[in-house]
Amino acid sequence: MTDSPDRSAPIVRFTYITLAVNLLVIVWGALVRATGSGAGCGNHWPLCNGVVIPPSPTVHTIIELTHRVTSGLALVLIVALVLWTRRGFAPGHWARRGAMASLILMLIEAAIGAGLVKFELVAHNASLARAFSLGAHLVNTQLLLAAIFLTARWADGRRAPTRAAIGRGWWLLLLAMVALLAIGMSGAIASLGDTLFPARTLSEGLAQDRDPTAHVLLRLRVWHPVLALVTGALLIVLTTQVRRWHDDPRLARASRITGAMVLVQWSVGLLALVMLVPMALQLLHLITADLLWLSVVHLTAEATAPQIERTTVASMFAASASNTVPAPDSR
């Protein structure tokens, strides 16, 4: 058992690798939906068309099978993370708790994915059941990413948030995270509508949104850009407010990163809308959304760090700054 930085560094690196692999799995899962490859293995799970490796697979089968293989790799990495943190940290350590939470969320992720396949909520299925399932899938995915990220943070020696450290601004942090989850769900529904009912021109897409007889997925997707603007504005306000809570350079840096990610996400979303949401921009929009979510998780973790940790950081920063001041002239 050890909490020393030197011996915990490999665990931290492994955790970030696990996080990167999960981000890759998420993007590939979006590719499965965008290409209509969700039925590439039929309604068989975990087998593909009833076998482990199907002979003469189609392109859709290859895409879906690749997603399952990479998802399996992500599960193996998280199991390894659980075992490593149990060996490397004492019982009750937050890194162990984060790793276990990651495993539970990964198993839920697998169950949702299996349900989508078994109930045939894939390919050209345009039901509300599929839309809500994708929304639940996205929320669980975001929580999974947060759990893995926080595991790396706690394995690196950072302390878990305390009630005293959160202070009066807890409601603003909570509102921002709930709003991001809501916009993620609306984004999943909007992407499904764009995939199943593509528009040839921007005016045609706007007409679809206003048509009272249009499919419910098209009538729902109009809420996504509205929620994106409101949530982005909320995050901008949050980044300015948190800097007033504590004098911490890491908190200031986290707030700047979050503000920059909001602008990036707005830009990618607007470009995707103007260009009628091509597949490449769908995938880019998704990965920037995940990075924005992680930046807010990071900001929240920094804003709620215990006072003892904050004092240490401020002291180190002050000492570093003092070392750069030239010595007074003795003449």
N, C-alpha and C positions, 0 to 999 in steps of 0.2 A: 504494500500500500504506500502511495506517495502522493503528495500534493505539490512537490517541488516543480518549478517551471521547466527545468531541464528534462525531467523524466516524463512530464505530462505533455511536452511539445509534440511527440509523435502522435499522441491521441488527438490533439487539437488538429494537426494536419490531416489525419485520417478522417476526422469528422467533417472538415471542409471538403475533402474529396467526396465523401458520402453526400454532402449537400449538392455539390456540382453534378454528380451522377443523377440525383433526383430531379434537378432542374432539366437535365437532358431528357429524362423519362417524360417529364411534363410536356416539353416541346414536342417530343415524338408522339405523345398521345394526342396532341392537337393536330398533328399531321395525319394521324389515323382518322380523326373526325373530318378534317378538311378534304381528304381524298375519298371519303366514304368507304374506308377499309375496315370498319368495325366488324363487318360480317365476313372478313377474309378467312376466318377459321370456323365459319358456321356458328352454330349455337353451342359448340363444344368448349368446355373449360375444365381443367387447365390444358387438355389436349387440343390439338389443332386439326379440325376435320376428322376427329376420332383417332388420330395417331400423334406420335411425338414430333416427327418431322415429315410433313406431307410431301409425297412425290409430285413432281411437276407443278409447283405452286404458282399461282398467279401473282401479279404485282401486288394486289390487295392482300393476298395471303402473306407475302413476304413482309409487307409493312406492318400488318397486325402481329405476325409472329415475332418480328424484331422488337416490337413494343413489349410483348410478353417476356421476351428474354431479358431485355434491359430492366424491366420491372422486377424480374426475379433476381437479377444482380443487385439491384437497390435493396431488396429485402435481405439478401445475404450480407451486404455491407452493414446494414443496421443491426442484424443479429450479432455480427462480429463486434460492432460498436458497444452493444449491451455487455457482451462478455468482457471486452477490454476495460470498460469503465468499472465493471464490478471487480476486476482484478487490480485496477490501478488506483481506485479511490475507496475510502472507508465507507461503511454503511451510512446511509443518510446524506451522502454528498449529493449536491444538486446535479452534478454531471451524470451520476447514475440514474437519477430521477428523469432527467431530460432524455437520456438514451432509452429508458423504458417507455416513456411517453411516445417517443418516436416509433418504437416497435409496435405499440398498440395502434397508433394512427396508421402505420403502414399496413397492418392487418385489416383495418377498416377500409383502407384504400383498395386493397385486393378484393375484399368482399363486395364493394360497390362496383368495381370493374367486372367482377364475375357476374353480378346481377344484371349489369347492362347487356352482357353477352347472352346469358341464359334466358332473359326475358325479351331478347331481340330488340333492345332499345338502341339500335345502332343503324348505320348505313342511312337509308332514306326514311326512317321512322320520324314522324313529325309530331308525335304526341306530347301532351303536357307532361306525362309521366317521364318521358326522356328529358325534357327541359329541366324539370325539378331535380331529377337524378343527377344531371350534369352540374346543377347548382350546388347540390350537396357534395358532389365529388370535388368541386373546386374549393369549397370551404374546408373540407377535410385536408385537401392538398396544402392549402395555405397554413393550416395549423401544423401539419407535418413539417413544412419548411421551417416554421418558427421554432418547433421543438428541436430540430437538428441544429439550427443556428445557435440557440441558447445553450445546447449541450456543449458546443465548441467554446462558447463564451465562459461557461462555468468550469469546463476542464482547463481553461487558460488561467484560472484563478480569480475570475471575476465573481463577485458575490451576488446572490439572488436578491431581488427587490424586497424591501421591507415596507410595512405599512407606514412607518414614520417617515421614510424617505419619499414616499409618493406625494404627501402633502395635499394641498387643496386642488391641485390641477389634475387629479386622477380622472375626473369625469371627462376632461378634454382628450386625454390619451385614450380612454376607453371608447369614446365616441368616434375618434379617428379610426381606430382599429375595426369597430363594428361597421362603420361606413365603408371601409375598404373591402370588407367581406361582402357587404351588400352590392357594391359596384362590381365585384368579381362575379357574383351570381348573375347579375344583369348582363355582364359581358359574355358569360357562357351562353346565356339564352340568345343574345344578339348574334353571337358567332354562329350558333346553330341556325338561326333564321337566315343569315347571310349565305350559309353553305347550302341550305335546302331550297331557298328562294332567291337566287342571285338576280340582281338588277343589271340591265345593260347600260343604263345611264344614271347619273346622279338624280336627275329629275324623276326618272321612273322609280328610283328607290324612295324618294320623298313622297311620291304619289302612293306607293305601297303602304307607307307608314300612316297616311291619312285616310286610306280606304277603309270604311267601317266593315266591309265584307271580306277584308283580307284575313289571312290566317292569323291566329292569335300570336304566333311567334313574331310576325311582322309588326303587329300592334304593340307588342311588349318591348321590342328592341329600341323604340324611340326614347325610352327612359334611360338607356345606358349613357348617352352623351350628357343628358341632364344631370344624372348622378355623378358623372365624371367631373363636370364643372364645379358642382357644389362641393364634392369631396376634396377636389384639388384646392379649392379656395380655403376649405377648413384646414387642410394640411399646411398651407402657407401661413395661416394665422397661428397654427400650432408651432411652427418652426420659429416664429418671432417671439412667441410667449415663453417657450421653454428656456430661452437664453436668459430670461429675467429671473428664473427660479434659482439657478445655481451658477456660480462663476467657475466653470469647468471647461477647459479647452476641448476635451473629447466630446462633451455635450454640444458645444458650438459647432464642432466639425460634423457631428451626426445630423444636426439640424440643417446645415448647409447641403449635405448630401441628399437629405429628404427633399428639400426645396428644389434642388437640381433635378431629381428624379421626377418630380411632379411636372416640371416643364418639359422634360423628355417625353413623358407619357402623353401629355397633351399634344405635343408635336406629332408623335407617331400616330395617335388616334385620329387627329385631323387629317393627316396625310392618307391614312387608310380609308377614311370616309370619302375624301375627294377622289381617290383612285378606285373606289368601289370594292374595297377590302380584298385585294389579291392575297393569295395564300402566303406569300413571303411576309407581307405586312401583318397578316393575322398572327403568324408565329412570332414576329418581332414584337408585336403589341403584347402578346402573352408573356414573353420573357421579361420585357420592361415592367409589366405589371407585377410580376413575381419579385423583381429587384426592388420596385417601389415598396411592396409589402415588407420585404426584409429590411429595407432602410427605416421603415416606421417601427418595426420590431426592435431594431438597433437603437433608434432614438428613444423609444420607451424604456429600454433596458438602461440606457445611460441616464435618463431623467429620473429613474427610480432607484439608482444605485445607492447603497447605504452611505451615511455621512462619513463613516470611517474610511471608506474607499475613496470618496470624493476628496476628503482632506489630503489623503496620500497623493492623489493625482495632482491636486493643486500645488502641493509642496514640491513635488518633482518638477512640475512645470516652472515654478518660481526659481528653483535651484538652477535649472537649465538656463533660464533667462539671465540669471545673475552671473553665470559663468561667461556670458558673451559680452559683459560690460567691461570696457578697458580699465585697467588699474589707473588710479589717479597719478598724475605727474608729481614726483617727489622733489623736483627742483624748486 
